[in-house]
Amino acid sequence: MSLADELLADLEDGDDEPIEDDLQALPNDVEDVDEVAMETEVSGDSVRSVAKLRDSDELKRVMGQIKIYQSGEKRHIVAGPVEADPEYVLIIEANNITVEIDNEINVIHKFTRDKYSKRFPELESLVSTPLEYMKTVRELQNYIDNSKNNEILQEILRPATIMVVSVTASTTQGTVLNPEELNIVLEACDMAIELNEFKQKIFEYVESKMSYIAPNLSIIVGASTAAKIMGLAGGLTNLSKMPSCNILVLGSQRNRVTGFSSTQNMPHMGYIYYSELVQKTPSEFRKKACRLISAKCALASRVDACHESLDGAVGDTFLADIEGKLDKLQEPPPVKTVKPLPAPIDVAKKKRGGRRARKMKERLGITEMRKQANRMNFGQIEDDAYQDDLGFSLGNVGKSGSGRVRSALVDSKTKARISKTLQQKLQKQNSIWGGSTTVRKQISGTASSVAFTPLQGLEIVNPQAAEKSVQETNQKYFSSTSGFVKMTK
């Protein structure tokens, strides 16, 4: 329902007030409505409609307390729990508000980018850092052609970036901003720069005061990181009770991006991963450095919670230990030198003596025939033993003029040794059955043998006669049927 309809409804109700008063009040009310609409429109275009941290009471209170504590006297050492110290509470609040300031700067950067893209749309891709972008916009404004020889711009951007910006500015298709639009952009840039100054003041204050609250922890990871992990842990006392594996993940954020790779998310890396000591370590050793630093932070926080080593001596020891181990990890492997094999250790063999050793040497020694075969006469052509031109000869064996018998004598020392049992068996096999016959094997009954005797000359002998008499004797005395011939009492 519009304002005119409301006035007509009031007239129909029949109020006692005169009509002239209502008609006179109508233009004023309309003007008030237009003013409210104009204020709403202006506030919608202003940066203050999207960035409200700058004018918040919380930021004013924190910055006021920081100014009071910085101008005050040196703080006294707290004897009780550190959470009871009001300055410790202020440090935690100031550290948390720095995160809000970073988020606010990103919001202002997006607002400024949308507004200034009308004048220089390519600047967004050339300068990616939010704060550098807004400082560049604050300096260029509508005069983007003056970017080449601008001394202030040289303090913000690198020379190569300035050259690209100046070349792109000469060919841009942007239009000039009107004064109202330019004022809105400059107001946003001034707010972002001011918030960044607040952030720097907070960091300076935290770094100056953390050395009193947690000196050993601040030496290892820095004052800013120490304040962050203390704020998330809920205080120095709670931090001292946490294991190192939990300190490692303080401040980690798990980004769930559907459809993209999660290898670079690093869900188990928190504030310690982004500390200066870890970031200056090569990328392949950063995870090991995080585990090592978190373990030392757990020990240092327990020392600080007990108010020991206020001069930071324990923190210096831990830091030196961390740096030494990181340097050891980065050392190149030792060069492998080619070493010759060591000289073999010749162990003196056991030289056995005595009759048994002498007999063994005689038995295994070289024979006389082998000695003659190995011997060659000087200046004589040898005959090939195989007639195949192989160069194998018998040496002096069997040669005339060698001064030796053709066949070497049998040496009893080199004979193969035979056991006594085997010798008896051989003698039994070589024994002559039937007296003087030379027949040593069983033959048929019709065979005969002629023997020469000194008395009768030729003699025909039956070879089976001796064997027959032996069989008859065995049947007589060793028969299985006959009994004893004579028994003695």
Salt bridges, closest charged atoms under 4 A:
ASP55 OD2 - ARG48 NH1 2.63
ASP85 OD2 - ARG75 NH2 1.99
GLU87 OE1 - ARG75 NE 3.16
GLU87 OE2 - LYS209 NZ 3.58
GLU93 OE1 - ARG61 NH1 3.22
ASP102 OD1 - LYS199 NZ 2.46
GLU124 OE2 - ARG113 NH1 3.53
GLU181 OE1 - LYS118 NZ 3.28
GLU187 OE2 - ARG48 NE 3.05
ASP190 OD1 - ARG138 NE 2.65
GLU194 OE2 - ARG54 NH2 2.57
ASP321 OD2 - LYS296 NZ 3.01
ASP321 OD2 - LYS325 NZ 3.95
GLU331 OE1 - LYS328 NZ 3.59
GLU362 OE2 - LYS413 NZ 3.86
GLU368 OE2 - ARG404 NH1 3.73
GLU382 OE1 - LYS399 NZ 2.80
